[in-house]
Amino acid sequence: MSIFYPYYSTKRAYDLTPQLLHSMDIKALLLDVDNTLTTHGNPVPNENILEWLDIMKQSGIPLMILSNNTHDRVKPFADRLGLLFESSGAKPLPKGFQRCCERLGLPKSEVAIVGDQLFTDIAGANLFGIKSILVEPIELETGVLFFVKRVLERPFLRAYHRGRGAKGEQK
C-alpha cells in the first residue's frame, strides 16, 4: 500500500456522516482548511460545511483544524467556527498530528484527518498512523506550485481508484 493512498475517499467533507465515522471507529476529525472546508484563502466556508460542522458537533464528534497555514490565517477561521486548531502543522511531518491527538485526549486509532492533498494530509496521516479521508479540492488553485503538485498527485489517484473501485470504498 502506498503512503499516498487514503483510508477512505469522498467528494466533500459534508458527505461524511456520524454513522459512517462510527462504522470506521473514528471518534474525532482533524480538518484541513484550504480546499477542504473552504476555497483557498477564503475566510468563510459555504453553508453546506457550516451545516455539516453543526451535525458533527451535535453528534459529539470532536473537530480540530490542522493546517500548514500560518496562525494569522487559521485562527480567525477556527474562531469563526468555534474549533480548536493547530497552525503551522508541518504536514506531512508527525508533530502537528501528535499535538492534535494530545490536545483532543484521544489515541490515534480513534482519529482521522479530512483533507484534499495526498502529499500533506494523506501521507502525513499514514506516516503518523491515523486514518485519512481524502476529499476532492473544492476548487483548483492557481499558481505553478499548485499545478505541479496536482499533476504529481494524478498517478497516485488513478492507481488508488483503480485498485479500490468506486470512490468512497475503504481499504
N, C-alpha and C positions, 0 to 999 in steps of 0.2 A: 504494500500500500504506500502511496506517495504521501509525504507530509503536506502536500498541496491539495489533497482530497478532503472535502468536508465530511463530517459525520452525517449531515443532513443538508438538503438544499431546498429552497422555495423561492418564489418570485419576490415577495416582500415580507418584511418583518411582521406586518399585521396579519399574515396568513397563519402565523403560529398561534395555537390556542392553548389555554391552560391544560386541557385534556391531552393534547399532543405532547406537550412538555412532560406531563406526568407519566405518559406511556414510555418516555425515554429516560425516566428517572432524573429529570432536570428540575432542580428546585429554585434556581436563580439564573438570571441572564446578565451577562455583560453586553453592553451595546456600543457599537461603533457609531460615530456621528455622521460624518460626511458620506453621502450617497447610501446610507443605511437608514437613518432617521430623517434626514433632510437632504436637499441638494447641497452641493459643495459650497461652503461658505455662508449658507443661508442660516439666519438666526432663529427661524421658525419652522417647525415641522408641519406637514399637512394634517388635515383633520383626521384622516384615517389612522395616522400614527398616534395622534392625541387620544382618540377613542381606544385604540389598542393598548396604549400605556395605562389608561384607566382600568380596562378589563384585567390586565396583568396585576395591577396594584390591588384591585378588589378581590382578586383570586389569591392574594397573599404571596405572590411571586416577587421576591426582591429583585430590583433592577438597579444596575450601576453602569455608568458610562466609562468606557476605557478607550481613550483616544490618543493618537500620536500628536494631536494638535496641542497648541500652547494653552496655558492656563487662561489667557485673555480670550481665547476663542471658546473654550469648553465651559468655563464657569458660568457665564451668563446663560448659555444654552441649558446646562444642567439645572441651574437655579429656576429658570422658567418652567422646567418640567418637574421640579421637586425631586431630583435624583442625586444620589451620591455620584462622585466622579473621580477618576484618575486621569490627569492630563499628562502630556509628555510621556506616554506609556511605553515608548521604545519597542512597540510590537515589531518584529516577532520575538524579541528577547523576553525571557520569562518574568522579569522583575515587576512589570505592570500587572500581569496576570496574578502573580503571587500576592501583591499588595491588595488587589481586589478581593481575592478569596479570604485573606486575613481580615479585611475590613467587614466583609459580609459574615464572617464567622462560619464559613462552610467549607467542607472538604472539596477538593477539585472534582471529585467524582460526581458532585451534585450541581456543578456549574457548567454553563455553556456560554459561548460568545456568538453574537449575531453580527456579521459583517459582510462587506462586499468585496474584500480584497483577498486573493489567495496568498500573496507573499507576506502579508502582515497579519491579518485576522486569523485566517485558517492555519497557516504554517505555525504561527505563534501558539495557537490553541493546541495543535497537535504536538508540538515540541514540549509544551508545558504539561500536557496530559489532561486537558479538559475537552469536552465535546465542542464541535464547531458547526455553526449553521451559516451557510452561505446564502446570501440574498443577491439578486441582480442589482446592479447600481441603479439608483433612481434616475440618474441622468449621466451620460458620458461626459467626463471632464474635458476641458480644453487644455492644450499645452502639450509640449513634446514629451515631457516625463510621463504624464498620464497615458499618452498614446502608446509609448514604448511599453509601459507596464501592462496595459491591457492586451497588447499584441503578444507579449510573453506569456500571459495567462491562458491564451486561447488553446494551445495544445493540451494543457492540463485539464481544462474544462471539457474539451472534446473527449479526451480519454476517460474522464470521470463519468460523463453522461453516457458514453458508450458502454462502460462497464457496469453502470448502475441502473440502466433503463430509464424510466421516466423520472423527471425531476421530482424531488421530494422523497425519493427512496433512501432509506438508511443503508449504511454499510454494514 
